[in-house]
Amino acid sequence: MTAGLESFKEHFKQKVLSMTDMSRFNQYLTLANQLANVATKEDLAECARLLAINVAHYQSVYGSLPLEETLEMAYAETPNQAQIDLMTNGMETMVGVLGGIVQGFDTKPSH
C-alpha cells in the first residue's frame, strides 16, 4: 500500500513539475508571438539568420542535428520532460535574439 502511495505521489509531483515547465514554455511562446507581431519582416529575417548561425556553430562543434527528431519533438502531443526543457530553452533563445533585434541592439558590432 505504501509503495502505491509513493508511486502516486511521484507521478503527481512529475505532473505538477511538467505543468510548471509547460507554463514556462507557454510564457516564452506568448512573448515570442508578441515580439513577432511588432517585428518587421527584416527583424524576423535577421533573427532567423542569427539563429541559423547559432545552429551552424553547434553543428561544427558537435555534429549535425537530426531534423526528423527535432520535428517530432516540436509537434509531439505530449512531450516528455527532456523535450519540454529543450523547447523551453529554444524559445528562451529566440525571445532573447528577437527581443534584442526589436529593441535595437547592434547586430553588426564593430571590431
TORKOL-4160 file (C-alpha; in steps of 0.2 Angstrom, whole numbers, padded with zeros to 4 digits, m for minus):
111
<pt num="1" X="0000" Y="0000" Z="0000"/>
<pt num="2" X="0014" Y="0012" Z="0004"/>
<pt num="3" X="0023" Y="0009" Z="m0012"/>
<pt num="4" X="0007" Y="0013" Z="m0022"/>
<pt num="5" X="0005" Y="0029" Z="m0012"/>
<pt num="6" X="0023" Y="0034" Z="m0015"/>
<pt num="7" X="0021" Y="0030" Z="m0034"/>
<pt num="8" X="0006" Y="0041" Z="m0034"/>
<pt num="9" X="0015" Y="0055" Z="m0025"/>
<pt num="10" X="0029" Y="0054" Z="m0038"/>
<pt num="11" X="0018" Y="0053" Z="m0053"/>
<pt num="12" X="0008" Y="0068" Z="m0046"/>
<pt num="13" X="0024" Y="0078" Z="m0042"/>
<pt num="14" X="0031" Y="0075" Z="m0060"/>
<pt num="15" X="0014" Y="0080" Z="m0067"/>
<pt num="16" X="0015" Y="0097" Z="m0057"/>
<pt num="17" X="0033" Y="0099" Z="m0062"/>
<pt num="18" X="0028" Y="0096" Z="m0081"/>
<pt num="19" X="0014" Y="0108" Z="m0080"/>
<pt num="20" X="0025" Y="0121" Z="m0072"/>
<pt num="21" X="0038" Y="0118" Z="m0086"/>
<pt num="22" X="0024" Y="0119" Z="m0099"/>
<pt num="23" X="0018" Y="0135" Z="m0092"/>
<pt num="24" X="0036" Y="0142" Z="m0093"/>
<pt num="25" X="0037" Y="0137" Z="m0111"/>
<pt num="26" X="0020" Y="0144" Z="m0115"/>
<pt num="27" X="0025" Y="0161" Z="m0107"/>
<pt num="28" X="0040" Y="0161" Z="m0119"/>
<pt num="29" X="0029" Y="0156" Z="m0133"/>
<pt num="30" X="0017" Y="0170" Z="m0129"/>
<pt num="31" X="0031" Y="0183" Z="m0128"/>
<pt num="32" X="0039" Y="0177" Z="m0145"/>
<pt num="33" X="0022" Y="0179" Z="m0153"/>
<pt num="34" X="0020" Y="0197" Z="m0146"/>
<pt num="35" X="0038" Y="0201" Z="m0152"/>
<pt num="36" X="0034" Y="0194" Z="m0169"/>
<pt num="37" X="0019" Y="0205" Z="m0170"/>
<pt num="38" X="0029" Y="0221" Z="m0168"/>
<pt num="39" X="0044" Y="0215" Z="m0178"/>
<pt num="40" X="0046" Y="0220" Z="m0196"/>
<pt num="41" X="0049" Y="0207" Z="m0209"/>
<pt num="42" X="0068" Y="0212" Z="m0209"/>
<pt num="43" X="0069" Y="0210" Z="m0190"/>
<pt num="44" X="0062" Y="0192" Z="m0192"/>
<pt num="45" X="0074" Y="0188" Z="m0206"/>
<pt num="46" X="0089" Y="0195" Z="m0195"/>
<pt num="47" X="0083" Y="0184" Z="m0181"/>
<pt num="48" X="0082" Y="0169" Z="m0192"/>
<pt num="49" X="0100" Y="0172" Z="m0199"/>
<pt num="50" X="0107" Y="0174" Z="m0181"/>
<pt num="51" X="0098" Y="0158" Z="m0175"/>
<pt num="52" X="0105" Y="0149" Z="m0191"/>
<pt num="53" X="0122" Y="0154" Z="m0187"/>
<pt num="54" X="0120" Y="0148" Z="m0170"/>
<pt num="55" X="0114" Y="0131" Z="m0176"/>
<pt num="56" X="0129" Y="0130" Z="m0189"/>
<pt num="57" X="0141" Y="0134" Z="m0175"/>
<pt num="58" X="0133" Y="0120" Z="m0164"/>
<pt num="59" X="0135" Y="0108" Z="m0179"/>
<pt num="60" X="0153" Y="0112" Z="m0182"/>
<pt num="61" X="0157" Y="0109" Z="m0164"/>
<pt num="62" X="0145" Y="0094" Z="m0160"/>
<pt num="63" X="0140" Y="0087" Z="m0177"/>
<pt num="64" X="0124" Y="0088" Z="m0187"/>
<pt num="65" X="0107" Y="0090" Z="m0179"/>
<pt num="66" X="0094" Y="0076" Z="m0183"/>
<pt num="67" X="0080" Y="0087" Z="m0191"/>
<pt num="68" X="0067" Y="0072" Z="m0191"/>
<pt num="69" X="0069" Y="0070" Z="m0172"/>
<pt num="70" X="0068" Y="0089" Z="m0169"/>
<pt num="71" X="0052" Y="0090" Z="m0180"/>
<pt num="72" X="0044" Y="0075" Z="m0170"/>
<pt num="73" X="0048" Y="0084" Z="m0154"/>
<pt num="74" X="0041" Y="0101" Z="m0159"/>
<pt num="75" X="0025" Y="0093" Z="m0164"/>
<pt num="76" X="0023" Y="0080" Z="m0150"/>
<pt num="77" X="0006" Y="0080" Z="m0142"/>
<pt num="78" X="0013" Y="0075" Z="m0125"/>
<pt num="79" X="0031" Y="0080" Z="m0124"/>
<pt num="80" X="0042" Y="0072" Z="m0111"/>
<pt num="81" X="0052" Y="0082" Z="m0098"/>
<pt num="82" X="0068" Y="0082" Z="m0109"/>
<pt num="83" X="0058" Y="0088" Z="m0124"/>
<pt num="84" X="0049" Y="0102" Z="m0114"/>
<pt num="85" X="0066" Y="0108" Z="m0107"/>
<pt num="86" X="0074" Y="0108" Z="m0124"/>
<pt num="87" X="0059" Y="0118" Z="m0132"/>
<pt num="88" X="0058" Y="0130" Z="m0117"/>
<pt num="89" X="0077" Y="0134" Z="m0119"/>
<pt num="90" X="0075" Y="0136" Z="m0138"/>
<pt num="91" X="0060" Y="0148" Z="m0135"/>
<pt num="92" X="0071" Y="0157" Z="m0122"/>
<pt num="93" X="0085" Y="0159" Z="m0135"/>
<pt num="94" X="0073" Y="0165" Z="m0149"/>
<pt num="95" X="0065" Y="0178" Z="m0137"/>
<pt num="96" X="0082" Y="0184" Z="m0132"/>
<pt num="97" X="0088" Y="0186" Z="m0150"/>
<pt num="98" X="0071" Y="0193" Z="m0157"/>
<pt num="99" X="0069" Y="0205" Z="m0142"/>
<pt num="100" X="0087" Y="0212" Z="m0144"/>
<pt num="101" X="0083" Y="0215" Z="m0163"/>
<pt num="102" X="0067" Y="0223" Z="m0160"/>
<pt num="103" X="0074" Y="0234" Z="m0146"/>
<pt num="104" X="0089" Y="0238" Z="m0157"/>
<pt num="105" X="0104" Y="0230" Z="m0151"/>
<pt num="106" X="0119" Y="0232" Z="m0163"/>
<pt num="107" X="0118" Y="0217" Z="m0174"/>
<pt num="108" X="0134" Y="0222" Z="m0183"/>
<pt num="109" X="0146" Y="0226" Z="m0169"/>
<pt num="110" X="0162" Y="0235" Z="m0174"/>
<pt num="111" X="0179" Y="0226" Z="m0171"/>
